């Protein structure tokens, strides 16, 4: 004689709250990463502007026209950066 045992498994509902929380956590993480990258770009641009102004100060005594052009370019770049924010 052969015996077969069949077990029925009850269907488990999907944990909707956990899925929503995971999606919210991922969205928050992506937002923070995006803001950090934007901040790094802004910091890099500010550093470049400072370097151009330092170069202008270096050339002020020998070539004031070139130095003033560099300062004007740095000012325009800084104004454009502020306008983007």
Secondary structure as UniProt FT lines:
FT   HELIX           16..59
FT   TURN            60..62
FT   HELIX           64..84
//
